[in-house]
Amino acid sequence: MTQRNLVRFLILLLHGTFWLPFLQARLLQGQAVSSEPLNLIVQIDGQVKVKRQGWTAYAPVVFGTALHGGDLLNLSESSRAKVVCSDLTLHDVPTGIGGVPCSVSRVVLRRVDGTLINATRGWPSDGSFPVVLSPRKTKLITANPTLRWSPVKEATAYRVTVRGEGGKDRLGWSKMVTSLTAIVYPETAPRFEVGIDYKLIVETNDGRSSEEPGLGLGFSMLSSNEKKIVLQEQKQIEKWGLPDGPTQFLVAHLYADHGLYAEAIERLEVISQTFKAAAVKRLLGDLYMDVGLARQAEAEYLNSLVLSKAENDDEGQMLLHKALAYIYEQIVGNKEAAALQFNATLDLAKKLGDDLTATQARMQLEQLKSPVAPLE
């Protein structure tokens, strides 16, 4: 390999490592939950700061800040904070400078990553046909999910159909809906069976949701054993007596950990109306990305960015700029918009003393300016 090609190869390698945090959490079936334990700050009274491994500065801790092994926390004598550890235990953060008060004996909560694998450049659609919003790429715990889809301009009616694996005869439930883009799957409709894959199809006179490219856009029911586990863990969270916002945020994380993306999204959308926390909107964006809805994810990331600025959360803003850069570069194909997000990421990484992220952002900016030619 020539020296020139070696340089190109190294650039490509670094290009890939920038997105490794997004990609490494994906399982073969598109699952977006990694094996990394998730510890979350859920209550703060006063000021708390964190310094990650590799950082040279402390950054403010806000609601929903994720803590990792090796982090240093700084809590003043007059402040109080609580952290939910990945084993579903609730702990007070000790005053002074110290580590994260969590063990790794049992992992229940895991980190959720938002990304689209093999996304179609230029997707989402132009609105000429309905796009299924929910349920898609998800498991379900409820037998009567809310069926949602995007509106189509000038459409006055939609044919809503749910089909099971094996075609129409497997389930074959269908209904005409007028002036609505969401209905609850009725009690009188056929019951979903565990172990069967289902798909929601929405049609108008001019188009149908099945025109959307991609695989795995359906849903299935959670097994009875896993449902029992989820409900037990949810009850444990609810017993802590935290305010409704933090409680529902934690339940949404728990649901996402079990692949219940549709119901996690539904909970977050409800609490986000009254509980204005950047972490809620950011998780919403991640989950929308996980089910392949980049347009909805972008909107939630932008909303979260506004809240994150109000919270003076530098790290939260940096994470959001990275996520938006991914959308603009990898999905939309807008290099200019992606460059703006990488520059913002770089500025915040410098402020935090996060040399690794700063280096990665610089490499991405160089990559945008000078596309790498194929290796000879």
C-alpha positions in Angstrom: 0.0 0.0 0.0 1.4 3.4 -1.0 1.9 6.1 1.6 -0.9 8.1 0.0 -3.3 5.2 0.3 -2.2 4.5 3.8 -3.2 8.0 4.8 -6.5 7.5 3.1 -7.0 4.3 5.0 -6.3 5.9 8.3 -8.8 8.7 7.6 -11.4 6.1 6.8 -10.6 4.3 10.0 -10.9 7.4 12.1 -14.1 8.3 10.2 -15.5 5.0 11.4 -14.4 5.4 15.0 -16.3 8.6 15.3 -19.5 6.7 14.8 -18.5 3.7 16.9 -20.4 4.8 19.9 -23.5 4.9 17.7 -22.9 1.6 16.0 -21.4 -0.6 18.7 -24.7 -0.9 20.6 -26.6 -2.3 17.7 -27.4 -6.0 17.8 -27.8 -8.2 14.7 -31.6 -7.7 14.8 -31.4 -3.9 15.0 -31.7 -3.7 18.8 -30.4 -0.4 20.0 -29.6 -1.3 23.6 -25.9 -1.9 24.4 -24.4 -4.0 27.1 -23.0 -0.9 28.8 -24.5 -0.3 32.3 -26.6 2.9 32.5 -26.6 4.9 35.7 -28.8 8.1 35.7 -29.0 11.2 37.8 -32.7 11.5 38.6 -32.8 14.2 41.3 -30.6 17.3 42.0 -30.8 20.0 44.6 -27.9 22.4 44.2 -24.9 21.9 42.1 -23.2 18.7 40.9 -20.3 18.4 38.5 -18.8 15.5 36.7 -15.4 14.9 35.0 -15.2 12.0 32.6 -12.1 9.9 32.0 -10.0 11.8 29.5 -11.5 15.2 30.3 -9.5 18.1 31.7 -12.5 20.0 33.1 -15.7 19.4 35.1 -19.1 19.9 33.6 -22.5 20.5 35.2 -24.6 17.5 36.0 -28.3 17.8 35.1 -31.4 15.6 35.2 -30.8 12.5 33.1 -27.0 12.8 33.0 -25.6 9.3 32.5 -22.7 8.3 34.8 -20.0 5.7 33.9 -17.4 3.9 35.8 -14.3 6.1 36.2 -16.3 9.3 36.4 -15.5 11.8 39.1 -18.4 13.6 40.8 -18.1 16.8 42.8 -21.0 17.5 45.2 -20.9 20.5 47.6 -21.9 20.1 51.2 -25.1 22.1 50.7 -26.2 20.1 47.6 -28.1 16.8 47.2 -28.4 14.4 44.3 -29.7 10.9 43.7 -28.6 8.4 41.1 -30.4 5.3 39.8 -27.9 2.6 39.2 -28.0 0.0 36.4 -29.1 -2.7 38.9 -32.3 -0.7 39.7 -31.1 0.6 43.1 -31.5 4.3 44.2 -28.5 5.9 45.9 -27.6 9.3 47.3 -24.5 10.9 45.7 -21.9 11.4 48.5 -20.7 15.0 49.2 -17.2 16.0 48.1 -15.2 14.5 45.2 -15.7 10.8 44.6 -16.7 8.1 42.1 -20.1 6.9 41.0 -21.9 5.1 43.9 -23.0 2.1 41.8 -21.9 -1.5 41.6 -22.0 -3.7 38.5 -23.3 -6.8 40.1 -26.5 -6.9 38.0 -27.3 -4.9 34.9 -31.0 -4.0 34.3 -30.7 -0.6 32.7 -28.5 -0.3 29.7 -27.4 2.6 27.4 -29.7 3.3 24.5 -28.1 4.6 21.3 -30.0 6.2 18.4 -28.9 5.6 14.9 -30.1 4.3 11.5 -28.2 1.4 10.0 -28.0 1.4 6.2 -30.3 4.4 6.1 -31.5 5.4 2.6 -29.9 8.7 1.6 -32.6 11.4 1.2 -35.2 9.5 3.3 -37.8 10.3 4.8 -40.5 10.5 2.2 -41.9 13.6 0.6 -45.3 13.0 2.2 -46.9 11.5 -0.9 -47.8 8.3 1.1 -48.4 7.6 4.8 -45.5 6.5 7.0 -46.2 4.3 9.9 -45.1 6.0 13.1 -46.2 3.3 15.6 -45.9 0.4 16.1 -42.8 -0.3 14.0 -39.5 -2.0 14.8 -40.8 -2.8 18.2 -42.1 -5.3 20.7 -45.3 -4.7 22.5 -46.5 -5.3 26.0 -50.0 -4.1 25.5 -52.7 -5.9 23.5 -54.3 -2.7 22.3 -51.5 -0.4 21.0 -52.1 3.0 19.5 -51.7 2.8 15.7 -50.2 6.0 14.3 -49.2 7.2 10.9 -48.1 10.5 9.1 -50.8 12.5 7.4 -50.9 12.7 3.6 -51.9 16.0 2.0 -55.5 16.1 0.7 -56.2 12.6 1.9 -59.6 12.3 3.5 -59.6 8.6 4.5 -57.1 5.9 5.3 -57.4 2.1 5.1 -55.7 0.7 8.2 -54.7 -2.9 8.1 -52.8 -5.2 10.4 -51.4 -8.4 8.9 -49.7 -11.3 10.6 -46.8 -13.3 9.3 -48.0 -15.4 6.5 -50.3 -12.9 4.9 -53.8 -11.6 5.2 -55.3 -14.9 6.4 -53.1 -14.9 9.5 -54.9 -11.9 11.0 -56.6 -9.8 8.4 -57.9 -7.0 10.6 -58.8 -3.8 8.6 -60.7 -0.6 9.1 -61.4 2.6 7.2 -60.5 5.8 9.1 -61.5 9.3 8.2 -60.0 12.6 9.5 -57.6 10.8 11.9 -54.0 9.7 11.9 -54.2 7.6 15.0 -56.6 4.9 16.4 -56.4 2.4 19.3 -56.4 -1.2 18.2 -59.8 -2.3 19.4 -60.7 -4.9 22.0 -63.0 -6.6 19.5 -60.2 -7.1 17.0 -58.3 -10.4 16.7 -55.7 -10.9 19.4 -52.0 -10.8 18.7 -50.1 -14.0 19.3 -46.6 -14.3 20.8 -44.0 -15.5 18.3 -45.8 -14.0 15.3 -44.5 -10.9 13.4 -47.2 -8.3 12.5 -47.1 -5.3 10.3 -49.3 -2.2 10.2 -50.1 -1.0 6.6 -51.9 2.3 5.9 -53.2 3.1 2.5 -54.7 6.1 0.7 -56.0 6.3 -2.9 -52.6 7.4 -4.0 -50.1 5.5 -1.9 -49.4 3.0 0.9 -47.0 2.8 3.8 -45.4 -0.3 2.4 -43.7 1.9 -0.2 -41.2 2.8 2.6 -37.9 1.0 1.9 -36.4 -1.2 4.6 -36.9 -4.4 6.5 -38.1 -5.2 10.0 -40.7 -2.5 10.1 -43.2 -4.6 11.9 -43.9 -5.6 15.5 -44.4 -8.6 17.8 -45.7 -9.3 21.3 -43.4 -9.7 24.3 -43.3 -13.2 25.7 -45.2 -13.8 28.9 -42.0 -14.5 30.9 -40.4 -11.3 29.7 -43.6 -9.3 30.3 -43.6 -10.5 33.9 -40.0 -9.4 34.4 -40.7 -5.9 32.9 -43.7 -5.4 35.1 -41.8 -6.4 38.2 -39.0 -4.0 37.3 -41.5 -1.2 36.6 -43.1 -1.7 39.9 -39.7 -1.4 41.6 -39.1 1.9 39.9 -42.6 3.2 40.9 -42.0 2.2 44.6 -39.3 4.8 44.9 -41.9 7.6 45.0 -40.0 9.9 42.6 -42.0 12.6 40.8 -44.0 11.4 37.8 -41.6 12.9 35.3 -38.5 11.1 36.5 -40.5 7.9 37.1 -41.9 7.8 33.6 -38.4 8.7 32.2 -37.0 5.6 33.9 -39.8 3.4 32.9 -39.2 4.5 29.3 -35.6 3.5 29.6 -36.6 0.2 31.0 -39.0 -0.4 28.2 -36.4 0.5 25.6 -34.1 -2.0 27.2 -36.6 -4.7 26.5 -37.3 -3.6 22.9 -40.6 -1.9 23.8 -39.8 1.2 21.7 -43.3 2.1 20.8 -44.6 2.2 24.3 -41.4 4.0 25.5 -41.9 6.7 22.9 -45.6 7.0 23.9 -44.7 7.6 27.6 -42.0 10.1 26.8 -44.3 12.1 24.5 -46.9 12.3 27.3 -44.5 13.5 30.0 -42.6 15.9 27.7 -45.7 18.1 27.6 -45.2 19.0 31.3 -41.8 17.8 32.3 -39.4 20.0 30.4 -36.1 18.2 30.6 -33.6 18.0 27.8 -32.9 14.3 28.6 -36.5 13.4 27.9 -36.4 14.9 24.4 -33.0 13.5 23.7 -34.1 10.0 24.6 -37.2 10.5 22.4 -34.9 11.4 19.5 -32.7 8.3 20.1 -35.8 6.1 20.1 -37.2 7.6 16.9 -33.8 7.0 15.2 -33.9 3.4 16.5 -37.3 2.8 14.7 -36.1 4.5 11.5 -37.9 7.9 11.8 -35.2 10.4 11.2 -37.5 13.4 10.6 -39.1 12.9 14.0 -35.7 12.3 15.6 -34.3 15.6 14.2 -37.3 17.5 15.6 -36.8 16.0 19.1 -33.0 16.6 19.0 -33.6 20.3 18.1 -36.1 20.7 20.9 -33.7 19.0 23.3 -31.0 21.4 22.2 -33.0 24.4 23.3 -33.7 22.8 26.7 -30.1 21.7 27.1 -28.9 25.3 26.5 -31.3 26.5 29.1 -29.9 23.9 31.5 -26.3 25.0 30.8 -25.5 21.4 29.9 -22.4 21.5 27.7 -22.1 17.8 27.4 -25.8 17.3 26.5 -25.4 19.9 23.8 -22.3 18.2 22.4 -24.2 14.9 22.2 -27.1 16.5 20.4 -24.8 18.2 17.9 -23.1 14.8 17.2 -26.5 13.2 16.7 -27.7 16.0 14.3 -24.5 15.8 12.4 -25.1 12.1 11.8 -28.6 12.8 10.4 -27.4 15.6 8.1 -24.3 13.7 6.8 -25.5 10.1 6.7 -29.2 10.4 6.0 -30.0 13.8 4.5 -26.6 14.2 2.6 -26.3 17.9 3.5 -22.6 18.5 4.1 -23.0 22.1 5.0 -25.5 21.4 7.8 -23.4 18.5 9.0 -20.3 20.8 9.1 -22.2 23.3 11.3 -23.0 20.5 13.8 -19.4 19.2 13.8 -18.1 22.7 14.4 -20.4 23.1 17.4 -19.3 19.6 18.6 -15.7 20.7 18.4 -16.2 23.9 20.3 -18.0 22.2 23.1 -15.4 19.4 23.2 -12.7 22.0 23.6 -14.6 23.6 26.4 -14.9 20.3 28.3 -11.4 19.3 27.6 -12.6 16.2 25.7 -9.6 15.7 23.4 -10.9 12.5 21.9 -14.2 14.0 20.7 -12.4 17.1 19.6 -10.0 15.0 17.5 -12.9 13.0 16.0 -14.8 16.2 15.1 -11.8 17.7 13.4 -11.4 14.5 11.3 -15.0 14.6 10.3 -14.7 18.2 9.2 -11.7 17.3 7.1 -13.6 14.4 5.6 -16.4 16.7 4.6 -14.0 19.1 2.9 -12.1 16.4 1.1 -14.0 13.3 0.2 -11.8 10.2 0.3 -11.3 8.6 -3.1 -11.5 4.8 -3.4 -8.3 3.0 -2.5 -6.2 2.0 -5.5 
